[in-house]
Amino acid sequence: VVARSHAQGNAPDNKNSSAGVISGKVSTRDGEVMPNARVSVGRASGGSSSQVLRVDNNGHFETQPLEPGLYFISVFAPGYTTDTNQPSTLPPYYRPGDISSFTLIKGGVITGTVKNGNGDAIVAIPVRAIRVKDKEGKQLQFSSSYRDGLTDDRGVYRLYGLPAGTYLVSAGGPSRPGFSPAGPSAYETYVPTYAPSATRDTAMEIPLNNGDEVTADVQFREERGHVISGAIAGATKYEVGSQSWGVGISLFDLRSHADVANASANSTNNFAFALYGVPDGEYELYASQGSASGNAIASSAKQIKVQGADITGISVALALAASIEGRVVFENDPKAACGKRRASTMLETLVYARRYESARTAKDAATGDVPYVFRNSLRQAIPDAKGIFTVKNLQPGTYRIDPREPASGWYVKSITVGPAARPVSVARDGVTIKSGEPASGITIAIAEGASQLRGRITVGEGQSLSSDVRLYLVPFEREAAENVLRFYEARPETNGKFTVDNINPGKYFIIAKAAEQNEYGIAKSIRFDAAFRAKVLQDTQALKREIALKPCEQTFDYELPLTAPTSP
């Protein structure tokens, strides 16, 4: 996979006259056709019914007829990538009838040689490019191996199609499952060596722009790592035809925030596992096992400190994951009539469950059992035709329910729990779940009559728009200050253009300003961060820039000046 499209979600170019297909065009930023591009289209709800298409000589593609619902589209082209700085942080989904365009960018290249201490070339050693910062130099919450490869018979490697950012390059160490074409290498038990010949702490950082080619040679240190071994308790031995569900085990480095080793275990070896090539350090070990039903069993985080010796005899217990269950209801408004309700409306609606935990809270013993990678996580569900949804495989904690409407003209009116006679809003504070227990009775009401606002954020002459700028809409009425569903935000494109869709009609304050980041380096959410929400509300009330949006109203070409930052 070279690239996945991250065009703005819910914003296809227009509708296809062949309502049962998705079509589009793939090109470069300069408008050149990509005749070697491939397009993969699959259902957002999962399953194996994906279509892989080749674009024609004009860069166009069109699927075979599709069932109603939501679909993802991935675009593949050797050496190319997509813009990682897009307005939406959520993956886009498409519906039958959509026509969309995809722009690919020439990726960067990191190449070099891997040699031993005698200067001899090392053949078939795995090499990885690990992205640690984005293209603006901001530290990523999780660093991950973006591209893997092997050296050739000259000891030369070449990793291409890399998005702009800052990288580390490592050689040797455990292979990632599914990423080593030749299977486990002869260097599985060695600690990875980072360019030029360093540990991760002292590794050379490699800035890379789109289209650049840089060289990073590695002198392999030939340092043996340690072994962490043990067994899984509570795993299930499935006997459904020839399908087997093993247990996946991951070792997470708490300092570098990266998976450093992976393993699998199954019933043939009594669910025993071993992780090789582990350097000294502090880690979290966690495991999970899927099933044909989609319900997983998972472990809590096990803290492990490796210091000069192997660690054996570890027992990792699996238990049923938690879930959030509920239903979506649509409220039609004959006066508004802009919701364009279709028979597939339910199947085109998304329900996200977002877990957020501050770094301070994460240090508490009560929450330390949740693996770091899941402390701030997102899972989704698609309702069935009757509106029933289940968000599966959740870690314990508090989740905010974050629905996505099926189309323009609809807005989320309320998120409640409890009987219809006395519902309690959970939009602001979320839903708290315990390990293995379902939270049920959630009702999401989506109403007709939403407004849409499009326009452009303007800056002074000679100024440019920073990527951290956001547009915020907050309710004008003071009594609505606690209704988080009346707060909206949007990230503009690089040219300042923005779209805010699915707005509850009414009167708002509006502002464009630099976003604030939380301790993980992620922009604070105006709906989920109470202190930040109060600050933006105060700023907008002081600015007094108002906008009134009527039911079903679509406002275009709205110009909004960027507000200068204020002192904290």
C-alpha positions in Angstrom: 0.0 0.0 0.0 1.5 3.3 -1.1 -1.2 5.7 -0.3 -4.7 6.0 1.2 -6.9 8.9 0.1 -7.7 11.4 2.8 -10.0 13.7 1.0 -12.4 15.5 3.2 -15.2 13.2 4.3 -18.8 13.6 3.2 -17.7 15.9 0.4 -17.7 14.1 -2.9 -17.4 16.2 -6.0 -21.0 15.5 -7.0 -23.4 12.7 -7.7 -23.1 10.0 -10.3 -25.9 9.4 -12.7 -25.3 5.6 -12.2 -26.6 5.7 -8.6 -25.2 2.3 -7.7 -21.6 2.9 -8.4 -18.7 5.1 -7.1 -16.5 6.7 -9.7 -13.7 9.3 -9.8 -10.4 10.4 -11.1 -6.8 10.0 -9.8 -4.2 12.6 -10.7 -1.1 14.3 -9.4 -1.0 17.8 -7.9 0.1 19.0 -11.3 -2.9 17.4 -13.0 -0.9 14.5 -14.6 -2.8 11.3 -15.1 -1.8 8.2 -13.0 -2.1 5.3 -15.4 -0.5 2.8 -12.9 -2.8 3.7 -10.0 -5.0 1.2 -8.4 -8.1 1.9 -6.4 -9.5 -0.3 -3.7 -13.1 0.1 -2.6 -14.5 -1.7 0.5 -17.4 -1.5 2.9 -16.8 0.6 6.0 -18.6 -2.1 8.0 -15.9 -4.6 7.1 -16.1 -7.9 5.2 -14.2 -9.2 2.2 -16.4 -7.8 -0.6 -13.9 -5.2 -1.8 -13.2 -4.2 -5.4 -9.7 -3.5 -6.7 -9.8 -1.4 -9.9 -7.2 0.0 -12.3 -7.7 3.6 -13.6 -8.0 4.0 -17.3 -5.7 6.0 -19.6 -7.5 9.2 -18.5 -7.1 8.4 -14.8 -10.8 7.5 -14.3 -12.3 4.6 -12.4 -15.8 3.2 -11.8 -16.9 0.4 -9.5 -19.2 -2.4 -10.2 -22.7 -1.9 -8.8 -22.6 -1.6 -5.0 -25.0 -2.3 -2.2 -26.3 0.7 -0.2 -24.0 1.8 2.6 -20.7 3.5 3.3 -17.4 2.7 1.6 -13.8 3.6 2.0 -11.5 4.2 -1.0 -7.7 3.6 -1.0 -5.5 4.7 -3.8 -2.3 2.9 -4.6 0.5 4.2 -6.9 4.2 3.3 -6.6 6.3 6.1 -5.2 3.3 8.4 -4.4 1.5 9.3 -1.2 -1.4 11.6 -0.2 -1.4 14.9 1.6 -1.3 14.1 5.3 -2.3 17.7 6.2 -6.1 17.5 5.4 -9.0 19.4 6.8 -10.6 16.3 8.3 -8.9 14.1 10.9 -11.5 11.3 10.3 -11.2 8.9 7.4 -13.6 9.8 4.6 -16.3 7.5 3.5 -18.3 7.4 0.3 -21.7 6.4 -0.9 -22.9 4.7 -4.1 -23.5 7.6 -6.5 -20.6 9.7 -5.4 -18.0 11.1 -7.8 -14.7 12.0 -6.1 -11.2 13.1 -7.2 -7.9 12.0 -5.6 -4.7 13.9 -5.7 -1.4 12.1 -5.2 1.9 13.6 -4.3 5.4 12.3 -5.2 6.7 10.8 -1.9 10.2 11.2 -0.5 12.9 8.6 -0.7 15.4 7.4 2.0 18.2 5.2 0.7 21.6 4.0 1.9 23.7 1.0 2.8 23.9 -1.3 5.8 27.4 -2.6 6.7 28.9 -4.4 9.6 31.9 -3.1 11.7 34.3 -4.4 9.1 32.7 -2.4 6.3 31.1 -5.5 4.7 27.7 -5.2 3.2 24.9 -6.9 5.0 22.4 -8.7 2.7 18.6 -9.1 3.3 18.5 -7.3 6.6 15.2 -5.5 7.3 15.3 -1.7 7.2 12.6 0.6 8.4 11.7 4.3 8.0 10.0 5.4 11.3 8.1 8.7 11.1 8.4 10.6 14.4 7.4 14.2 13.4 5.0 15.6 10.8 6.0 17.9 8.0 5.9 20.9 10.2 8.2 19.4 12.8 5.5 18.5 15.4 6.1 15.4 17.4 3.7 12.6 16.5 1.7 11.0 19.4 2.7 7.6 18.1 5.8 7.0 16.0 5.4 4.1 13.6 7.3 2.3 10.9 6.0 3.9 7.7 7.9 1.7 5.2 9.8 -1.6 5.5 12.3 -3.1 3.1 15.3 -5.4 2.8 18.8 -4.6 1.6 19.9 -6.1 -1.7 23.0 -8.1 -2.4 25.1 -4.9 -2.2 23.7 -4.0 1.2 21.7 -1.2 -0.3 18.1 -0.4 0.7 15.7 2.1 -0.8 12.4 3.1 0.9 10.2 5.3 -1.3 6.7 6.8 -1.3 7.2 8.5 2.1 5.1 11.4 3.2 6.9 14.6 4.3 8.1 14.5 7.9 11.0 13.6 10.1 12.2 10.0 10.2 14.5 7.6 12.0 16.0 4.7 10.0 16.7 1.4 11.8 18.2 -1.9 10.6 17.7 -5.3 12.1 15.5 -6.3 15.0 12.2 -8.2 15.0 10.2 -8.2 11.8 6.7 -6.8 11.7 4.0 -9.4 10.9 2.9 -9.2 7.3 5.7 -6.7 6.4 8.6 -9.0 5.7 8.2 -10.6 2.3 10.8 -13.3 3.1 9.4 -14.1 6.6 11.5 -13.8 9.7 15.1 -12.6 9.0 18.4 -13.7 10.4 18.5 -10.6 12.5 15.3 -11.2 14.6 17.2 -11.5 17.9 19.3 -8.4 17.4 18.5 -4.9 18.8 17.7 -2.5 16.0 20.6 -0.2 15.0 19.6 3.3 14.1 21.4 5.5 11.6 24.2 6.2 11.6 25.2 3.6 14.3 23.1 4.4 17.4 20.5 3.4 19.8 17.0 5.0 19.4 17.8 7.7 22.0 20.8 8.9 20.0 19.5 8.2 16.5 19.9 10.7 13.7 16.7 12.5 12.7 16.2 12.8 9.0 14.0 15.6 7.7 12.3 14.7 4.4 10.1 16.8 2.1 7.8 15.5 -0.6 9.9 14.4 -3.6 13.2 14.6 -1.8 15.8 11.8 -1.8 18.2 11.6 1.2 20.9 9.1 2.1 21.2 7.5 5.5 23.9 4.8 5.9 23.8 2.4 8.9 26.7 0.6 10.5 25.1 -2.4 12.2 26.1 -2.8 15.9 25.4 -6.6 16.1 24.0 -6.2 19.6 21.9 -9.1 20.9 18.6 -8.2 22.5 16.6 -9.9 25.3 13.7 -12.3 25.2 10.3 -11.8 26.8 8.3 -15.0 26.9 5.2 -16.4 28.5 1.7 -17.7 27.8 -1.8 -16.4 27.2 -4.5 -17.3 29.7 -8.2 -17.2 28.8 -7.7 -17.6 25.0 -10.4 -19.4 23.0 -9.7 -22.3 20.7 -11.9 -21.8 17.7 -12.9 -24.7 15.5 -15.0 -23.1 12.8 -14.1 -24.8 9.6 -10.5 -24.1 8.7 -10.5 -20.6 10.2 -8.3 -20.1 13.2 -8.1 -17.0 15.4 -4.8 -16.6 17.1 -3.8 -14.2 19.8 -1.8 -11.1 18.8 0.8 -9.8 21.3 2.4 -6.4 21.2 5.2 -4.8 23.1 5.0 -1.0 23.4 7.9 1.2 24.4 6.7 3.7 26.9 9.5 6.2 26.1 9.4 6.3 22.3 5.6 5.6 22.1 6.1 2.8 19.5 5.5 -0.9 19.1 8.9 -2.5 19.2 8.0 -6.2 18.9 5.0 -8.3 17.9 4.2 -12.0 18.3 1.3 -14.4 17.9 0.2 -17.4 19.9 -2.3 -20.2 19.1 -3.7 -23.5 20.4 -1.0 -25.6 18.7 1.6 -24.3 21.2 -0.8 -23.9 24.1 -0.8 -20.1 23.4 2.8 -19.7 24.4 4.7 -16.7 23.0 8.2 -15.1 22.8 9.4 -11.7 21.8 13.0 -11.4 20.6 15.5 -8.6 20.1 14.2 -6.4 23.0 16.6 -3.7 24.2 16.7 -2.5 27.8 13.8 -0.3 28.6 10.3 0.1 30.1 7.4 -1.4 28.2 3.7 -2.3 28.1 2.7 -5.7 26.9 -0.8 -6.4 25.8 -2.7 -9.0 23.8 -6.0 -9.6 22.0 -7.9 -12.2 20.1 -10.6 -11.7 17.6 -13.5 -13.8 16.6 -15.9 -14.4 13.7 -18.6 -12.4 15.5 -16.3 -9.4 15.7 -16.3 -9.6 19.5 -12.7 -9.5 20.9 -11.2 -10.6 24.1 -8.3 -8.5 25.3 -5.8 -8.1 28.1 -5.0 -5.1 30.3 -1.6 -3.5 30.1 1.2 -5.4 31.8 4.2 -3.2 32.8 7.6 -4.8 32.1 11.0 -3.4 32.7 13.9 -5.1 30.8 17.4 -4.5 32.3 20.2 -6.7 31.3 18.4 -10.1 31.2 15.6 -12.1 29.6 12.2 -12.1 31.2 10.3 -15.4 31.3 7.1 -16.9 32.7 4.8 -14.0 32.0 1.1 -14.8 32.2 -1.3 -12.5 30.2 -5.0 -13.0 30.9 -7.7 -12.2 28.3 -11.2 -11.0 29.1 -14.2 -10.0 27.1 -14.0 -6.3 25.9 -16.8 -3.8 26.7 -19.3 -2.3 24.3 -21.7 0.6 23.8 -25.2 -0.2 22.5 -28.0 2.0 21.4 -30.2 3.2 18.5 -30.4 6.1 16.0 -33.7 7.7 15.3 -34.4 10.3 12.6 -36.9 13.1 13.1 -38.4 14.3 9.8 -39.5 17.9 9.5 -42.0 18.5 6.6 -41.3 22.2 6.8 -37.6 21.8 6.3 -37.6 18.8 3.9 -33.9 19.1 3.1 -32.7 15.8 4.7 -33.1 13.8 1.5 -34.1 10.7 3.4 -33.4 7.5 1.5 -34.0 3.9 2.3 -30.3 3.6 3.0 -30.1 6.5 5.4 -29.4 4.3 8.4 -26.7 2.4 6.6 -25.0 5.7 5.8 -24.8 6.9 9.3 -21.7 6.5 11.6 -21.5 6.4 15.3 -18.0 7.0 16.8 -17.1 6.3 20.4 -14.1 8.4 21.5 -12.0 7.6 24.6 -10.0 10.5 26.0 -7.7 10.4 29.0 -5.3 13.1 30.0 -1.6 12.3 30.7 -2.2 13.2 34.3 -5.1 10.8 34.7 -3.2 8.1 32.9 -0.7 8.0 35.7 -3.3 7.0 38.2 -3.4 3.3 39.3 -7.1 3.1 38.4 -6.5 3.8 34.7 -3.0 2.4 34.3 -4.4 -1.0 33.3 -5.5 0.4 29.9 -2.8 0.1 27.3 -1.4 3.4 26.3 -2.4 3.1 22.7 -6.0 2.8 23.7 -6.2 5.6 26.3 -7.1 8.1 23.5 -8.8 6.0 20.9 -11.7 5.9 18.5 -14.0 3.1 17.4 -17.0 3.2 15.1 -20.2 1.4 14.4 -22.8 1.6 11.6 -26.5 1.1 12.6 -28.5 -1.6 11.0 -31.7 -0.9 9.0 -33.6 -0.5 12.2 -31.1 2.0 13.7 -29.6 -0.4 16.2 -25.8 0.0 16.7 -23.1 -1.6 18.8 -19.6 -0.2 19.2 -17.5 -3.2 20.1 -14.2 -4.0 21.6 -13.8 -1.1 24.0 -11.4 -0.6 26.9 -12.9 0.5 30.2 -13.2 4.3 30.6 -15.3 7.2 29.6 -16.4 7.6 25.9 -17.9 10.5 24.1 -20.5 9.5 21.6 -19.8 11.3 18.3 -22.3 10.6 15.5 -21.8 11.5 11.8 -24.9 12.4 9.9 -25.7 10.5 6.6 -25.8 13.7 4.5 -26.3 17.4 4.4 -29.7 18.6 5.8 -29.4 16.5 9.0 -28.0 17.5 12.4 -27.5 15.7 15.7 -30.2 17.0 18.0 -29.6 15.0 21.2 -27.7 12.0 22.7 -29.5 10.5 25.7 -29.6 7.5 27.9 -32.6 6.0 29.8 -36.3 5.8 29.2 -38.1 8.1 26.8 -40.1 9.7 29.6 -37.0 10.8 31.5 -33.9 10.7 29.2 -30.6 12.0 30.5 -28.2 13.8 28.1 -24.8 12.2 27.8 -23.5 14.4 25.0 -21.3 16.5 27.3 -20.0 14.0 29.9 -20.1 10.8 27.9 -20.7 7.2 28.9 -18.5 5.4 31.4 -18.1 1.6 30.9 -16.4 -1.1 32.9 -14.3 -4.0 31.5 -16.4 -6.6 29.8 -19.7 -4.8 30.5 -22.0 -3.3 27.8 -23.5 0.2 28.2 -26.9 0.2 26.6 -29.9 2.4 26.2 -28.2 5.2 24.2 -30.5 7.1 21.9 -29.2 9.4 19.2 -31.7 11.7 17.7 -30.9 13.2 14.3 -33.2 15.9 13.0 -33.9 17.4 9.6 -33.3 21.0 8.7 -29.5 21.4 9.1 -27.6 24.5 7.8 -24.3 24.6 5.9 -21.7 27.3 6.0 -18.9 27.6 3.4 -16.4 30.3 3.0 -12.8 31.4 3.4 -10.6 32.5 6.3 -8.7 35.6 5.3 -5.3 36.8 6.5 -3.4 40.1 6.2 -1.2 40.9 3.2 2.0 38.9 3.3 0.7 36.5 5.9 0.0 32.8 5.4 -2.5 30.5 7.1 -1.0 28.2 9.7 -2.1 24.6 9.7 -3.2 24.9 13.4 -5.9 27.4 12.6 -9.5 26.3 13.2 -12.9 27.9 12.7 -15.3 27.7 15.7 -19.0 28.2 15.9 -20.5 28.6 19.4 -24.1 29.2 20.4 -25.2 32.8 20.9 -27.7 32.1 23.6 -26.1 31.8 27.1 -28.6 29.1 28.1 -27.1 26.9 25.3 -23.6 27.1 26.6 -23.8 23.6 28.2 -25.2 22.0 25.0 -22.0 20.7 23.4 -24.0 19.7 20.3 -24.3 23.4 19.4 -20.5 23.8 19.2 -18.8 23.2 15.9 -15.3 23.4 14.5 -13.6 23.0 11.2 -10.1 22.9 9.9 -9.6 25.0 6.7 -7.8 23.9 3.6 -4.3 25.4 3.0 -6.0 28.1 0.8 -8.3 29.1 3.7 -11.5 27.5 2.3 -13.7 25.8 4.9 -17.0 23.9 5.1 -19.1 23.5 8.3 -21.9 21.1 7.6 -24.8 19.6 9.6 -25.3 22.7 11.7 -28.3 22.9 14.1 -29.9 26.1 12.8 -29.8 29.2 15.0 -27.7 32.1 16.0 -24.0 31.7 16.6 -20.8 33.5 17.4 -18.0 32.7 15.0 -14.2 33.0 15.2 -11.1 31.7 13.3 -8.1 31.3 15.6 -5.1 29.1 16.3 -6.1 25.9 18.0 -4.6 24.8 21.3 -3.0 21.5 21.7 -3.4 19.0 24.5 -0.5 17.2 26.2 -0.4 14.6 23.4 0.2 17.3 20.7 -3.4 17.0 19.4 -5.7 19.9 18.8 -8.2 20.3 21.6 -11.8 19.5 20.8 -14.3 22.2 21.5 -16.9 19.6 22.3 -14.8 17.3 24.5 -12.5 19.8 26.4 -14.6 21.8 28.8 -11.9 24.3 29.7 -11.0 25.0 26.1 -14.7 25.3 25.2 -15.2 27.9 27.9 -12.1 29.9 26.6 -13.4 29.9 23.0 -16.8 30.9 24.2 -15.2 33.8 26.1 -13.2 34.9 23.0 -16.2 34.8 20.7 -18.3 36.8 23.1 -15.6 39.4 23.3 -15.2 39.5 19.5 -19.0 39.7 19.0 -19.0 38.4 15.4 -22.4 36.9 14.9 -24.1 34.8 12.2 -27.6 33.5 12.0 -28.4 30.3 10.1 -31.9 29.4 9.1 -33.2 25.8 8.7 -31.8 24.2 5.5 -29.9 27.4 4.7 -26.7 27.1 2.7 -24.4 30.0 3.0 -21.5 30.3 0.5 -18.5 32.7 0.1 -18.5 33.7 3.8 -15.3 35.6 4.6 -13.9 35.4 8.1 -10.8 37.3 9.2 -8.3 35.4 11.3 -8.3 36.5 14.9 -4.9 37.3 16.3 -3.8 35.2 19.3 -4.4 36.6 22.8 -2.3 36.2 25.9 -3.4 33.2 28.1 
